[in-house]
Amino acid sequence: MCYSATASFVGAAVVGGIGVATLTQVRRPRELPFAALPVLFAAHQATEGVVWLSLTGSAPQTAGDIAAHVYVLYAQGVLPFLVPLAIVLLEPSARRRIVIAPFLAVGAAAGGYLFWANVTEPVSYQIEHHSIAYDSSGSLATLFAVLYLAATCGSALFSGYQLIVVFGVVNLVGATASAMILASNFTSVWCAYAAAVSFVVLLFFRSLRRQEAGLSRRADAGAAA
């Protein structure tokens, strides 16, 4: 996250609180992957806090090296598969699931390659423009940047749920802006941005639960009549 270890840890605490609130809204196992995103983003930001500490001399370099690897593996290797998977599992419509399935395939391919590349090669990291720039053989080249954005953002745009579409649009705007303005810091800046919009995930589940409660009340009223 931008600026400092403190900003990363404070951000992690805030997003973690949102994440816990989101998990309390889960009613079905298939909802868990999407509901877990805020908590995972919080852990992700806390991991980058350790990277910051190592760069400023407050933590051993070994800790920073491990944290940097974990940070990049999740950001580049896990997210492009996890996000479309979570959305596919949420969709009640078979037609929607079929439409989103190619994004899941793209995410699996892009994430698999980037995960392998970052496991097999060292990850270097340094402070640039008040954020952390990560460099590895799995850094996002143009092709994989397109595939990555298609998987993580494009999948949400075809959801049948309005708030998931909003989640996709907001993340697509943030990712595009991050790539254009701070290309070398893309992973750090965009993941911080994505964590910040985790509130949309909480809003989605609260809205879903309200809709279900409304349907239940109408069904009960119809049965009583």
N, C-alpha and C positions, 0 to 999 in steps of 0.2 A: 504494500500500500504506500501511497505517496507520503513523503516528509520524514517519517521516523518510526522507530520501534514502538514508541508510545502510541502513535496514531494507529498502528497495526493492532496493538493489543486492545486499545479502547474500541476500535472498530469491531474486533472479534467479539468483545463482550456484548456490544450492542446487537450485532447480528446474531450472536448466540442466544440472547434473550428472545429475539424474534423467532429463532429456530425452535426453541423449547415451546413457545406459545403455538407455533405451527404444528408441532408433533402432537400436541394435546387435541388437535382437531381431527386426527386420523381415525377413521372408522373401519377401513378395509386394508388388507395387506397390500393390494395393488396401488394404494395411495402413498405408501411409505417412501418410495424412491423420490418422488417429487417433493413431498413434505420434508424430506431430509436435506434438501439442497441448502437451506439457510444454515443449518448446523454444520454441514460440511464446509460451506463458505467461511463460517466463523473459525473453524479449525484451520482452514487454509490461510486465513489472515494471521492467525496466531503463529503459524509456521513461518510466515514471512517476517514476523516480528523477531524470531530467532535469527533469521538471516541478517536483519538490520543490526542486531546486537553484535554479531560476529564481525560485521563490517566496521563498526564503531569501536571495536576492541573490548566490548563488555561481555563477550562470550567467546569460547574457543573457536578457532577456525574450523575444527572438525565438526562442531555442532552446526556451524553455518553451512558447511559442505553437505551434510546430511539433510538439513532443512531445505536447502536449495533444490536438492534432488527430489525430495518429497513434493515440494511446491510445484516444480515443473512437471513432474509425473502426473499429478492430479490435474493441473491446469490444461496440459496439452494431451495427455494420454487417456485420462478417465472422463473428463467432462464431455468431449464430443460423442462419446457413447452413452454416458449416463443420462444426459438431458433428453435426447430423443426416446430412449428407452422409457424414462419416467413418463413422458407425454403419451407414448403409445399405450402404456398400461392404464392410464387414466381414461382414455377415450372409450365411451360406451358404444360408439358407432363402429361397426366393422368396416364401413366405407372409409371413415376417417383413419382408422388404423392402417388400412391398405395404402392410403395416400401418404401417410407419415413413414411407413416402413422403409422406403428408399433412403430417407434421411438417417434412419438407424443404421442401414448398411454402410452409408457413406461415413458416418461417425465411427463405426467399428473399424473401417479400413484406415481412416486418417488417424484415429486414436491408437490403433494397434501399431502403426508404423512409428508414430511419435513416441509412444511408450517404449518400444524396443530401442529406438535411437537414443533416448535419454537414459535408458538403463545401461546401455553398452558403452556410452561415452561420458566423459566428465562434463559437468555443468559449471561454467564460469559465471560470475556475477559481480556487479559493481554498481556504485551509485552514479546515476546520471539524471540530471534535470529533476532533482528532488524525489526520484523513485529508483527502483532497482531494475537494471537491465540484465537479463539472463541470456547467456549465449551457449548453445550446444549444437550438436549435429542434428538435433530434432527441432531447432528453432524454425518458426513458421515461414517457409518459403511461400512464394505467391500461390502455387497450386494448393498446398496444404492449408494456407490461410483461407482460401475460398471454400475448400471442403469443410474446414473447421467451422466457419461461420454458417455454412449451409446446415450442418448437423446441429449445432448448438442454438442457432437462432431461427433458421428456416423451418425446422420441425414445429416450432411453437406457432408460426404464422398460419399453419393449416389446422390448428386445433379447433374443435367445436366450442370451446369455452372462451368467452371474450377476454377474460383476465389473463389467460395463458397467451393469447394473441398479443395483448398489451406487454406482457413479460418479454415476448420475442421481439417486438418492435423496439422497446426501450433498450434491450441488450444489443440489438443490431445497430442502433444509432450510436450507442456507447462504444461498441467494438470498432465500428468504422471510424469514428472520430479518433479513438486511441491509436489505431493503425496509421491514420493519416498524420496526426500531430506528433506522436512519439512512437515511431515504428520500433525502435530498439527496446522500448520499455513496454511494448504491447502487453505481454503476459502479465506483468505486475499491475499496470494501470487498468486494463480491462477487467481483470479478476476482482480488483477492488470495487470497480463500478458495478459489476454483476452482484457482488455481495451487498452493495448498498440498495439494490432494487429487490432484495429478498423479501421486503415488505409486501411486494405484490403477491408472493406465494402465500403469505399469511392471509391476505385479503381474499385470495381465491378460495381457500378452504373455508373461511368464515362465510363467504357468499354461498358456497356449495351446501354448507350445513343449514343455512337459513332457507335455501330453496327446498331442501329435503324436509325441513320442519314444516314449511308451508304446505307442501304436498301431503304430508302426513295428517295435518289438521284438516285439510279439505276432504281427505279420504275418510277420516273419522266422522266428519260432519255429514258426508254422503251416506255412510253406513247407519248413522243415527236417524237420518231422515227416512 
